[in-house]
Amino acid sequence: MKSEKWRFVWLLTFHFSLLTFHSSLYAQSAKAKQLYDQSIKLFGERRANEAIPFMEQALKEDPNFADAHLKLGQLYEFTKRYEPAITAYRNAVRLQPDSPASGAAYQSLSNTLLRLGRYSEAIPYLEKFQTLFAAQSAQGQRIARQLETARFGQDALQHPQTVDPKPLSSVLQTTPSQYFPVLTADEQTLVFTVLKPEGDEDLMTASFNGETWSPPISLSPNINTPENEGTPSLSADGRMLVFTACQGRKGFGSCDLYVSRKTGDSWSTPDNLGPTVNTRYYESQPALSADGRQLYFVSDRPGGRGRRDIWRSDLDATGNWTEPVNLGESVNTPQNEASPFLHANGQSLFFASDGHVGMGGYDLFVSDFDVSSGWSAPSNLGYPINTSEDQASLFVAANGTRAYYSYEEQKEGVSQKSRLYAFDLPETLRERVKPVSYLKGIIADARTKKPLPATVELIDLKTNAVVSRVQADAQTGQYTAILPTGGEYALYVNMPGYLFKSLSFDFTQRTKGERSVGTGVALSVPLEPAVSGATAKETLNNLFFETGRYDLADKSRTELDRLSAFLKANPAVKVEISGHTDDRGDAAANLTLSQKRAQSVVAYLTGAGIDAGRIRAVGYGKTRPLAPNTSDENRRQNRRIEWRVL
């Protein structure tokens, strides 16, 4: 599971026989060759530090011993002494700058400089190295890719993003390393992976009260085991978790994905996501959509474009995961993609890749989804979000203003520990990430106050498509629903045996630069029982008429179909549809208009197959205002269609 951190470890797998640098221009002195051989022998015995003095002495005996310069550089690099390694490689290249035999030295030198982010120094060597091979050869193409990386990195350093990462509270640092942070939409609950001193990885959680983080605790004894659990993903309400486990559980392959759901304060025993998602291959690094109905993950299963690709599966109407689909060539490369994260807007996908052009190793990218054109070409997030080191993952808050990630602290090129950091997203990325807000509250019976596990659905009025669907907690009635920006949406709260609640959200009038702050909207929803003789009524907030007219706009169909479905599901129920106006205009004309609007609703319902005897249309004009007609907002509330059970 440590590999789940996606460190791009530049371990040198030294097989000297494969990197032999032939010095064919002259014969080495016997003394130099003897010292050289002794150094190679010591290194073969994993005694690199002891091998170095022998190689250094060999070069004192014979300064033109090119292969000794190369091997000395490799020994220095193996022991994390990068500056002397670079000097040794340069000496090796200097002796035979135009010979293909210098390939190993050029390669080691350029790799080291790129690894250290010294792009400007690497470019001249790569350009010279490139001339030694045919452009279409495998080596020529590899060098061309390194040059692309070096030039991209050089430019990125010259045009840095404005970011100022700050570590999250030290109270979270209870273990040597913390990584892969994910949060709920309100940024009040944090879940992350920790590496314990004994090598076990667990999932921890902490809460934010607006000022401070609580000390982290184990997410659940049902989830954490003596084996490793990691790379969590949360739904926006924090009640659905998908994570990775690679040992200790009954699975299908090397690493599988598991799901757990939270009811009240308890997490369920995790379930394997099953053979559609999990295979005998590697599945890991899950990313849930805000409503938990889409799952993105990494796999090396057949049918992909590269080694490890990002795939997507959807939860169908029966609660089963559909056959995963590869995200395709715009996102996936012949190399590796990793750690996807789908923003709460459902359109911005952040991920790591060592296949797209970046600054070396794994860089972070973002791609946007469009219904007509699919995923856009990924954009590199730039420096210093990306560096020559590997970047593991990124979580961007629902409001699109704040990002969370883990930063690996290095000492002499070796990762020491990983800490959780956060930074404000630079303006260039804020413009890219469409922000969302959220609704949060409790759904309960209006009379008994008993919490209800109601379903909350958000519908795009333009397309009549379900944007998200979540269910309130069965014990507490708590729910969180994402509210997109830019469009008109209907939100419905449904529970069998109750009148559905209808709410309307219109974001079409917002100015281009205006953003949701992401503080969310507190909205507790009391549901009225659907019983005969009740006086309770609900407003149909997603019915639309032009001023002074009674014909229904097309976008009213979503609401009307909901009401029709309710009546079909409750065949014994009879309802009254009542029309109301504000106080503007002639009272008699308003009364007539309210009656005709109510009748328009009845006409639609009867056309949908509802018996006309079950529906009564009444117009009340301006006689039953909800609020005094003293402002435009109050008058808007008073212009409405209501319904109640008779």
C-alpha positions in Angstrom: 0.0 0.0 0.0 2.9 2.4 0.4 3.0 2.4 -3.4 -0.4 4.1 -3.2 1.3 7.3 -2.3 2.6 7.4 -5.8 6.1 8.6 -5.0 8.1 8.5 -8.2 11.1 6.9 -6.5 14.3 7.5 -8.6 16.0 4.4 -7.2 19.0 3.5 -9.3 18.8 -0.1 -10.3 22.4 -0.3 -11.1 23.4 -3.2 -13.3 26.8 -2.0 -14.3 27.0 -4.5 -17.1 24.1 -2.8 -18.8 25.6 0.7 -18.4 29.2 -0.1 -19.3 30.9 2.9 -20.8 33.6 1.6 -23.1 36.8 3.6 -23.1 38.2 2.2 -26.3 40.5 5.1 -27.1 43.2 3.9 -24.8 44.0 1.2 -22.3 43.8 2.0 -18.6 46.7 1.6 -16.3 46.9 -1.7 -14.5 46.7 0.1 -11.1 43.6 2.1 -12.1 41.9 -1.0 -13.5 42.7 -2.9 -10.3 41.1 -0.2 -8.1 38.1 0.0 -10.5 37.5 -3.7 -10.2 37.7 -3.6 -6.5 35.1 -0.8 -6.4 32.7 -2.7 -8.6 33.1 -5.8 -6.4 32.3 -3.8 -3.3 29.2 -2.3 -4.9 28.1 -5.7 -5.9 28.2 -6.6 -2.3 26.0 -3.5 -1.5 28.9 -1.7 0.1 28.6 1.5 -2.0 30.2 3.9 0.6 33.2 1.6 0.8 33.4 1.4 -3.0 33.6 5.1 -3.6 37.2 5.7 -2.3 38.5 2.9 -4.6 36.8 4.5 -7.6 38.2 7.9 -6.7 41.7 6.5 -6.4 41.3 4.8 -9.8 40.7 8.3 -11.3 43.7 9.8 -9.6 45.8 7.0 -11.2 44.1 7.6 -14.6 42.1 10.9 -15.0 41.1 9.9 -18.5 39.4 6.6 -17.3 35.9 7.5 -18.7 34.1 4.5 -17.4 35.4 5.2 -13.9 34.0 8.7 -14.0 30.6 7.2 -15.0 30.7 4.6 -12.3 31.8 7.1 -9.7 28.8 9.3 -10.6 26.5 6.4 -10.2 28.0 5.5 -6.8 27.5 9.1 -5.7 24.0 9.2 -6.9 23.2 5.9 -5.3 24.3 7.3 -1.9 22.3 10.5 -2.5 25.4 12.8 -3.1 24.0 14.6 -6.2 26.5 17.4 -6.7 29.6 15.2 -6.9 27.5 12.8 -9.0 26.8 15.6 -11.5 30.5 16.5 -11.6 31.5 12.9 -12.3 29.0 12.6 -15.1 30.1 15.8 -16.7 33.7 14.6 -16.6 32.6 11.4 -18.3 30.8 13.3 -21.1 33.7 15.7 -21.5 36.1 12.9 -22.4 33.9 11.6 -25.4 31.2 14.3 -26.1 30.5 13.1 -29.6 30.5 9.3 -29.2 27.4 7.1 -28.8 29.4 5.3 -26.2 28.8 8.4 -24.0 25.1 7.6 -24.0 25.0 6.1 -20.4 26.8 9.2 -19.1 24.5 11.6 -20.9 21.5 9.7 -19.7 22.6 9.6 -16.0 23.5 13.3 -16.1 20.3 14.4 -17.7 18.2 12.2 -15.4 19.8 13.7 -12.3 19.5 17.3 -13.4 15.8 16.8 -14.3 15.2 15.0 -11.1 16.6 18.0 -9.2 14.6 20.5 -11.3 17.7 22.0 -12.9 16.1 22.2 -16.3 18.2 24.9 -17.9 21.4 22.9 -17.1 19.9 19.7 -18.5 18.8 21.2 -21.9 22.3 21.6 -23.5 23.2 18.1 -22.6 20.0 16.6 -23.9 20.3 18.6 -27.1 23.8 17.1 -27.6 22.7 13.7 -26.5 19.9 13.8 -29.1 22.3 14.2 -32.0 23.8 10.8 -31.3 20.6 8.9 -32.2 18.2 8.8 -35.0 15.0 10.8 -34.3 12.7 7.8 -34.8 14.7 5.4 -32.7 13.4 4.4 -29.3 16.3 6.3 -27.6 15.8 9.3 -29.8 12.2 9.5 -28.9 12.9 9.1 -25.2 15.5 11.9 -25.3 13.0 14.1 -27.2 10.4 13.5 -24.4 13.0 14.5 -21.8 13.8 17.7 -23.8 10.1 18.4 -23.8 10.0 18.0 -20.0 13.0 20.2 -19.5 11.7 23.0 -21.7 8.3 22.8 -20.0 9.9 22.9 -16.6 12.1 25.8 -17.5 9.1 27.8 -18.7 7.0 26.8 -15.6 9.7 28.0 -13.3 9.8 31.4 -15.1 5.9 31.7 -14.8 5.0 30.5 -11.3 1.5 30.3 -10.0 0.6 32.4 -7.0 0.2 29.9 -4.3 1.3 29.9 -0.6 0.8 26.4 0.9 0.3 26.2 4.6 0.4 23.1 6.7 -2.9 22.1 8.3 -3.0 22.0 12.1 -0.1 20.2 13.9 -2.8 18.4 15.9 -3.3 16.2 12.8 0.3 15.0 12.9 0.0 12.1 15.2 1.8 9.6 12.8 5.0 9.9 10.7 3.1 10.5 7.5 -0.4 11.7 6.5 -1.6 11.8 2.9 -4.6 11.6 0.4 -6.9 14.1 2.2 -10.6 14.2 1.3 -13.3 16.4 2.8 -17.1 16.8 2.9 -18.7 19.6 0.9 -18.8 21.8 4.0 -15.1 21.2 4.7 -15.9 20.3 8.3 -15.0 16.6 8.1 -11.6 15.4 6.9 -10.6 11.8 6.1 -7.1 10.8 5.2 -4.6 8.0 5.1 -1.9 7.7 7.8 1.3 5.6 7.9 2.0 4.3 11.3 5.6 3.6 12.7 4.9 -0.1 12.4 4.2 0.3 8.7 0.4 -0.1 8.9 -1.8 2.3 6.9 -5.2 3.3 8.3 -7.9 5.8 7.6 -8.3 8.6 10.1 -10.9 11.4 10.5 -11.0 14.8 12.1 -13.6 17.6 12.4 -13.3 21.3 11.9 -15.4 23.7 14.1 -14.7 26.8 12.1 -11.5 27.6 13.9 -9.6 24.5 14.9 -9.2 20.8 13.9 -10.0 18.1 16.4 -7.4 15.4 17.1 -7.7 12.7 14.5 -9.3 9.4 15.5 -9.6 6.0 13.7 -12.4 6.3 11.1 -14.0 3.1 12.3 -13.0 -0.3 13.8 -15.2 -1.8 11.1 -12.9 -0.3 8.4 -9.3 -0.2 9.9 -7.5 -3.6 10.3 -4.0 -4.7 11.1 -3.6 -4.7 7.3 -3.5 -1.6 5.1 -6.4 0.6 4.2 -5.9 3.8 2.1 -6.7 6.3 -0.6 -10.2 7.1 0.6 -13.0 8.9 -1.3 -16.1 10.5 0.3 -19.4 11.6 -1.1 -20.2 15.2 -0.4 -22.3 14.4 2.7 -19.5 12.2 4.1 -21.8 9.2 4.4 -20.4 7.0 1.6 -16.8 5.9 1.6 -14.9 4.0 -1.0 -11.3 3.0 -0.2 -8.5 0.6 -1.3 -7.3 -2.5 0.4 -4.6 -4.8 -1.0 -4.2 -7.4 1.7 -6.2 -9.1 4.4 -9.6 -9.0 2.8 -11.4 -11.4 0.4 -10.8 -9.8 -3.0 -10.4 -10.4 -6.7 -7.0 -9.1 -7.4 -3.8 -7.4 -6.1 -5.8 -4.3 -4.8 -9.5 -4.0 -4.7 -12.0 -1.2 -3.9 -14.4 -1.5 -1.0 -17.5 0.6 0.1 -18.8 1.5 3.5 -21.8 3.6 4.4 -22.4 5.7 7.5 -25.7 5.7 9.4 -25.8 7.9 12.4 -22.3 7.7 13.8 -21.5 4.2 12.6 -19.8 2.9 9.5 -21.0 -0.4 8.0 -18.7 -3.3 7.5 -17.0 -2.7 4.1 -18.3 -4.6 1.0 -16.1 -5.4 -2.0 -17.5 -3.5 -4.9 -17.8 -6.7 -6.8 -16.4 -8.4 -10.0 -17.7 -5.6 -12.3 -15.4 -3.0 -10.8 -12.8 -5.3 -9.2 -10.8 -7.8 -11.3 -7.8 -10.0 -10.9 -5.8 -6.9 -12.0 -5.0 -3.7 -10.0 -7.9 -1.4 -8.9 -7.2 1.5 -6.6 -7.4 5.2 -5.9 -11.2 5.8 -6.1 -12.9 9.1 -6.6 -16.6 9.4 -5.9 -18.9 12.0 -7.4 -20.6 14.4 -4.9 -23.7 12.2 -4.8 -21.8 8.9 -4.8 -23.4 7.7 -8.0 -20.2 7.9 -10.2 -16.9 6.2 -9.4 -13.6 7.0 -11.0 -10.6 4.7 -10.2 -7.2 3.6 -11.5 -6.7 0.1 -13.0 -4.2 -1.7 -15.2 -6.9 -4.1 -16.6 -6.9 -5.0 -20.3 -8.5 -2.5 -22.7 -6.8 0.6 -21.5 -4.4 2.9 -23.2 -1.4 2.6 -21.0 0.0 0.9 -17.9 -2.5 2.3 -15.4 -5.5 4.3 -16.7 -8.5 6.1 -15.1 -11.8 4.3 -15.5 -15.4 5.3 -14.7 -18.4 3.2 -13.5 -21.9 4.5 -12.6 -24.4 3.3 -10.1 -27.5 2.2 -11.9 -31.2 2.4 -10.8 -30.9 -1.0 -9.1 -27.9 0.0 -7.1 -25.3 -2.0 -9.1 -22.1 -0.6 -10.6 -22.1 -0.6 -14.4 -19.3 -2.0 -16.6 -16.4 0.5 -16.2 -15.5 2.7 -19.2 -12.0 3.9 -20.0 -11.8 7.7 -20.0 -10.0 7.6 -23.3 -7.0 9.2 -24.9 -7.7 12.8 -23.9 -7.0 11.8 -20.2 -5.2 8.5 -20.4 -1.7 8.1 -21.9 0.5 5.1 -22.7 2.2 5.7 -19.3 0.5 6.0 -15.9 -2.4 8.0 -14.6 -3.1 8.1 -10.9 -5.2 9.5 -8.0 -8.2 11.0 -9.8 -10.4 13.5 -8.0 -13.8 14.6 -9.4 -14.7 18.1 -8.1 -18.2 18.5 -6.6 -19.3 20.3 -9.8 -19.1 17.0 -11.6 -17.1 18.5 -14.5 -13.5 19.1 -13.3 -11.3 16.0 -13.0 -8.0 16.4 -11.3 -5.5 13.6 -11.6 -1.8 12.8 -11.6 0.1 11.5 -14.6 3.7 10.8 -15.7 2.5 10.5 -19.3 1.4 14.0 -20.0 4.1 16.7 -20.4 5.1 18.1 -17.1 8.0 18.9 -14.8 9.2 15.3 -14.4 7.7 12.2 -12.6 4.0 12.6 -11.7 2.4 16.0 -12.2 -1.1 17.2 -11.4 -3.5 18.0 -14.2 -7.1 19.1 -14.7 -9.5 18.1 -17.4 -13.1 19.4 -17.9 -16.1 17.4 -19.2 -18.5 18.7 -21.8 -21.5 16.7 -22.8 -20.9 17.3 -26.5 -17.1 17.0 -26.7 -16.2 14.8 -23.7 -13.0 15.4 -21.7 -10.9 18.3 -22.6 -7.1 18.2 -23.1 -5.6 18.2 -19.6 -3.9 21.3 -18.3 -0.8 21.1 -16.1 -1.4 22.9 -12.8 1.9 24.6 -13.1 4.7 25.4 -10.6 4.9 25.4 -7.6 1.9 23.1 -7.4 4.0 20.8 -9.6 7.7 20.4 -9.2 10.4 18.0 -10.3 9.3 15.7 -7.5 6.1 13.6 -7.7 2.8 15.1 -6.8 0.4 12.5 -5.4 -3.1 14.0 -5.3 -5.2 17.1 -4.9 -8.6 17.8 -3.4 -10.4 21.0 -4.3 -13.2 22.3 -2.1 -16.7 22.6 -3.4 -16.4 26.4 -3.5 -13.4 26.2 -5.8 -11.2 28.4 -3.7 -9.2 26.1 -1.5 -7.1 23.0 -2.3 -5.7 20.3 0.0 -2.9 17.9 -0.6 0.1 16.1 1.0 3.6 17.4 0.8 6.5 15.0 1.2 9.4 16.6 3.1 12.7 15.6 1.7 16.2 15.2 3.3 19.1 14.6 1.0 16.7 13.4 -1.7 15.0 10.9 0.6 11.3 11.3 1.6 11.2 11.7 5.4 7.5 12.3 6.1 4.4 13.5 4.4 2.2 16.3 5.9 -1.2 17.7 5.0 -1.2 21.2 3.4 -3.7 23.6 2.0 -3.5 26.6 -0.2 -5.9 29.1 -1.9 -6.4 28.2 -5.5 -4.7 30.7 -7.8 -7.0 32.8 -9.9 -6.1 31.1 -13.2 -7.4 27.8 -11.7 -10.4 29.4 -10.0 -11.6 30.6 -13.4 -11.2 27.0 -14.6 -13.1 25.3 -11.8 -16.8 26.0 -11.7 -17.8 26.5 -8.0 -20.8 24.9 -6.3 -22.6 25.5 -3.1 -24.6 23.1 -1.1 -27.8 22.6 0.9 -27.5 21.0 4.3 -30.1 20.2 7.0 -32.5 17.7 8.5 -35.6 16.1 7.0 -38.3 15.2 9.4 -42.0 14.5 9.8 -43.6 17.9 10.2 -45.9 16.6 13.0 -43.9 14.1 15.0 -40.4 15.6 14.2 -39.2 12.0 13.5 -36.1 12.0 11.2 -36.9 10.7 7.7 -34.6 8.9 5.2 -36.0 10.9 2.4 -34.6 11.2 -1.1 -33.3 14.5 -2.3 -33.0 15.0 -6.1 -31.7 17.9 -8.0 -33.1 18.3 -11.6 -31.8 20.5 -14.4 -35.0 22.3 -15.6 -33.5 22.8 -19.1 -32.8 19.1 -19.7 -35.0 17.5 -17.1 -32.0 15.4 -16.2 -31.2 14.3 -12.6 -28.1 16.2 -11.6 -27.7 14.5 -8.2 -29.6 12.2 -6.0 -28.9 11.6 -2.3 -30.7 10.1 0.7 -31.0 11.5 4.2 -29.5 9.6 7.1 -32.0 7.0 8.3 -31.2 7.8 12.0 -30.7 11.5 12.0 -32.5 12.8 8.8 -29.3 14.8 7.9 -28.6 15.4 4.3 -26.2 17.4 2.1 -27.0 18.2 -1.5 -24.7 20.0 -4.0 -26.1 23.1 -5.7 -24.4 23.8 -9.1 -24.1 27.4 -10.4 -25.2 28.6 -13.9 -28.7 27.2 -14.7 -32.1 26.7 -13.3 -32.7 23.7 -11.0 -35.6 22.1 -9.2 -34.9 20.3 -5.9 -37.3 17.7 -4.7 -37.5 16.0 -1.3 -39.5 12.8 -1.6 -40.6 10.2 1.0 -43.4 7.6 0.5 -46.5 8.6 2.4 -45.6 12.3 2.4 -46.2 15.3 0.2 -43.1 16.1 -1.8 -41.3 19.3 -1.1 -40.4 21.4 -4.2 -37.7 24.1 -4.3 -36.4 26.3 -7.1 -32.9 27.6 -7.7 -32.1 30.0 -10.5 -28.5 30.8 -11.1 -28.9 32.2 -14.6 -28.9 35.8 -13.5 -25.5 35.7 -11.7 -22.8 37.9 -13.2 -19.8 36.2 -14.8 -17.4 37.0 -12.0 -19.8 36.2 -9.1 -19.0 33.0 -7.2 -20.7 30.9 -4.5 -18.7 31.5 -1.3 -19.4 27.8 -0.4 -20.7 28.6 3.1 -23.8 26.6 2.1 -27.4 27.0 2.8 -29.0 25.6 5.9 -32.3 24.2 5.0 -34.2 21.8 7.2 -37.2 20.2 5.5 -40.4 19.3 7.3 -42.5 16.8 5.2 -46.3 16.7 5.6 -48.0 13.3 5.7 -50.2 12.7 2.7 -53.4 12.1 4.6 -57.0 13.0 3.8 -58.4 16.0 5.6 -55.1 17.6 6.3 -54.8 21.3 6.1 -51.2 21.3 5.2 -50.2 22.4 1.7 -47.1 22.7 -0.4 -46.1 25.3 -3.0 -45.2 24.0 -6.5 -42.1 26.2 -6.8 -41.1 25.0 -10.3 -44.2 26.1 -12.3 -43.6 29.0 -14.6 -46.0 31.4 -16.3 -45.4 34.6 -18.3 -46.7 37.7 -16.6 -50.5 37.9 -16.9 -50.7 34.6 -18.7 -51.9 31.1 -17.7 -50.2 28.8 -20.2 -47.4 26.8 -18.6 -43.8 27.2 -19.8 -42.0 24.1 -21.0 -39.6 24.0 -18.1 -42.7 23.4 -15.8 -42.9 19.8 -17.1 -40.4 18.6 -14.5 -42.7 19.7 -11.7 -45.9 18.5 -13.3 -44.4 15.1 -14.0 -43.5 14.9 -10.3 -47.0 15.7 -9.2 -48.4 13.2 -11.7 -46.1 10.5 -10.4 -47.2 11.2 -6.9 -50.8 10.8 -7.8 -50.2 7.6 -9.7 -48.3 6.2 -6.7 -51.2 7.2 -4.4 -54.3 6.3 -6.4 -56.7 6.9 -3.5 -55.5 10.5 -2.9 -57.5 13.5 -4.1 -55.9 16.9 -4.3 -56.8 20.6 -4.6 -54.7 22.7 -6.9 -55.0 26.4 -5.9 -53.8 29.5 -7.8 -52.7 32.7 -6.1 -51.6 36.2 -7.2 -50.1 39.3 -5.7 -52.1 42.5 -5.2 -51.1 44.2 -8.4 -53.8 44.8 -11.0 -57.6 44.4 -10.9 -58.8 42.0 -8.2 -61.4 40.3 -10.5 -58.8 39.8 -13.2 -56.4 38.3 -10.7 -59.1 35.9 -9.5 -59.7 34.8 -13.0 -56.0 34.4 -13.8 -55.4 32.4 -10.6 -58.3 30.1 -11.5 -57.1 29.6 -15.1 -53.5 28.8 -13.9 -54.8 26.2 -11.5 -56.9 24.7 -14.4 -53.8 24.6 -16.6 -52.2 22.3 -14.0 -55.3 20.1 -13.8 -55.4 19.9 -17.6 -51.8 18.7 -17.7 -52.5 16.1 -15.0 -55.6 14.7 -16.7 -53.6 14.6 -20.0 -51.1 12.4 -18.1 -53.7 9.9 -17.2 -54.9 11.2 -13.8 -58.7 10.9 -13.3 -60.2 14.4 -13.4 -62.4 13.4 -10.4 -59.4 13.3 -8.2 -58.3 16.9 -8.8 -60.0 20.2 -8.0 -58.9 23.6 -9.3 -59.5 26.7 -7.2 -58.4 30.3 -7.8 -58.0 32.6 -4.8 -56.5 35.6 -6.6 -54.9 38.0 -4.1 -56.9 36.9 -1.1 -54.5 34.5 0.6 -51.0 36.1 0.5 -48.1 34.4 2.2 -46.4 37.7 3.0 -47.4 41.4 2.9 -47.3 42.8 -0.7 -44.7 45.3 0.3 -41.7 44.2 -1.8 -40.9 42.5 -5.1 -39.6 39.4 -3.2 -42.9 39.2 -1.1 -45.0 39.6 -4.3 -43.0 36.8 -5.9 -43.8 34.5 -3.0 -47.5 35.4 -3.3 -47.6 34.5 -7.0 -47.8 30.7 -6.7 -49.6 27.4 -7.2 -50.2 25.3 -4.2 -51.5 21.7 -3.7 -53.0 19.8 -0.7 -54.6 16.5 -0.1 -58.4 16.7 0.2 
